[in-house]
Amino acid sequence: MTLFPLQVAVENPNVAMGLAVLAGFGFGFMLERAGFGDSRKLLGQFFGNEMVMLKVMFSAVATAVVLTAALDGVGLLDLRALGTLVTTETWIWPMIAGGLLIGVGIVFSGYCPGTSFVGMASGKLDAAVTYAGVVAGQILAAELERGEAWRRFFASGARGHLFLYDLLGIPAAVVALAVAAIAVGSFLFGEWVERRLGGEGAPPSPTGPKRFVFGAFAGVALVAVATLALPSGARAVQRSAGRIGVEELARRVFEAPWTVRLLDVRGAEPCAVARIPGAECVAAAELTGLGLDAEPPVRDLVIVGAGELPEPPAGAMAFPGRVLLLSGGFAAWQGWALTPPTPPAADAPTAEREGFRLQSGVYAAMTGVKQPAAAAPSGGGAAPKRKKAGGGGGGCGG
Amino acid sequence: MANEAVAKPYWNPYVAGVGLGLVLTATYLVIGRGLGASGPALRAAAVGVASVASAHAARTPAFTRILTEPHPFLNYYVFLAVGTLLGGFVSAYVAGRVQPGVTRGPNASIRLRLWAAVFGGVLLGVGARLARGCASGQALTGGGLLSAGSWAFMISIFVGGYATFLLTRKVWR
């Protein structure tokens, strides 16, 4: 079990909301200290007088990257689990399009939504007007999303949780070292541009803080890389398997089967009779011979036992990616997916109606028996809806 | 209140950036979440549309989940925004930088500046919806945890800005 993140906040929304005021305070304080309460400061990035957006943003990202990589290396946190918890999934095309729009929005408004709060707190009317525009933009986007073509684009390029260390196939600590090096390189380049464009008017860049910050990036990143030399057994023991519920698993099996690999370890006979779609029948004793350690960690490995598995079977944790145990095992799946669901009342909450649609869709797929349609508010039939389509808990879309 | 002439200088950008990164890392570690700023706008949009056209809002996919919550504003990102306003105000006040006004280039009218702000704001709103987060919620939060989509998003921000900043010369220069 890793120490971070603290379970009390993850499991209790009230604690999280209380702490959010503190986190926000630090966030607003730092943005204001950097100068982002004044839109002209941010625009210096583009007109070339001071690359302040690059320096602040990339320093912040590099700090988080090297610190989390080092904490992962010494076993205080599980970087992949934290990333899966905190970040949104990747939808590559809408994210690139959104980034381009936000880049244009920044040069026109002089703020990004976060810095507009700081501008407002400094009494700037243009910041308040910008945030009013953000609200209007959300309404516009929501209206556009009612159209089929826009919705298709919104959901395009779905890659699930995709991290650079998976994409590049190298340890996160090495990626962190590269991020630190690229950050420092881009800062030096940025300062060169400032001197070229500004001449005598270029912003001062005292060497003291720079030496300290750049040195800290390199130092922490090297610590992270050094932890790779720790005996890998120790690291593997510290990693723990997660759990996945039947409903969540059903969503993924039917919506995004390429994100999971299912191993059914109940034994050849019961597995041959009935199994979750796409599951491979593997006896628990054979897991060590599967070469899981050499698998690329792009899919999550889900282990299906007969009932609740107290711990992952031997060999499963050799898999470098995320290992999940199906809560309640195959018995729970059977109870959920192979029992005809009862339609909810027409006035049931949306979540319940959505749950029914998913369950009856899975039931129909597994048994061939169609359920009467739920009192659905929108078209979509039995197709399970993506739970985290943007407005979800992650990022600032929530 | 103090005027700009006596306002204290800003922090060294690298130091402010590391400070921001430490806040971000602490948020990951303690709360298991990230920073963000566009969430309250989505919630305000949902509640605002619902107040004038509730049936229409309920049929709008982007809003349905928020509108089923009993208290749409009792939300992590809304509390985060309250803190952001407080932190920004305290920092600006201590440094003598709280000064009502409109920040703009020396030759821009207030009218032009505010039109640019609202136009840019709309693009920020649409972009944040498409990208599932804004510069803080997606680029900082996801970038710090090496999410591939967040890095693509972060690079796209700079591309979009550099491709179009010359169009805004009248506002800033």
Interface residues (C-beta under 8 A of the other chain):
Chain A: F4 P5 L6 A9 V10 P13 A16 M17 G18 L19 A20 V21 L22 A23 G24 F25 G26 F27 G28 F29 M30 L31 E32 R33 A34 G35 G37 D38 S39 R40 K41 L43 Q45 F46 F47 E50 V52 L54 K55 V56 M57 F58 S59 A60 V61 A62 T63 A64 V65 L67 T68 L71 L77 L79 L82 G83 L85 V86 T87 T88 E89 T90 W91 I92 P94 M95 I96 A97 G98 G99 L100 L101 I102 G103 V104 G105 I106 V107 F108 S109 G110 Y111 C112 P113 G114 S116 F117 V118 G119 M120 A121 S122 G123 K124 L125 D126 A127 V129 T130 Y131 A132 G133 V134 V135 A136 G137 Q138 I139 L140 A141 A142 E143 L144 E145 R146 R151 F154 R159 H161 L162 F163 L164 Y165 D166 L167 A172 V175 A176 V179 F187 P206 P209 K210 V213 F214 A216 P349 T350 A351 P377 S378 A389 G390 G391 G392 G393 G394 G395 C396 G397 G398
Chain B: Y10 W11 N12 P13 Y14 V15 A16 G17 V18 G19 L20 G21 L22 V23 L24 T25 A26 T27 Y28 L29 V30 I31 G32 R33 G34 L35 G36 A37 S38 G39 A41 L42 A44 A45 A46 G48 V49 A58 R59 T60 P61 A62 F63 T64 R65 I66 T68 L74 N75 Y76 Y77 F79 L80 A81 V82 G83 T84 L85 L86 G87 G88 F89 V90 S91 A92 A95 R97 V98 Q99 P100 G101 V102 T103 R104 G105 R113 L114 A116 A117 V118 F119 G120 G121 V122 L123 L124 G125 V126 G127 A128 R129 L130 A131 R132 G133 C134 A135 S136 G137 Q138 A139 L140 T141 G142 G143 G144 L145 L146 S147 A148 G149 S150 W151 A152 F153 M154 I155 S156 I157 F158 V159 G160 G161 Y162 A163 T164 F165 L167 T168 V171 W172 R173
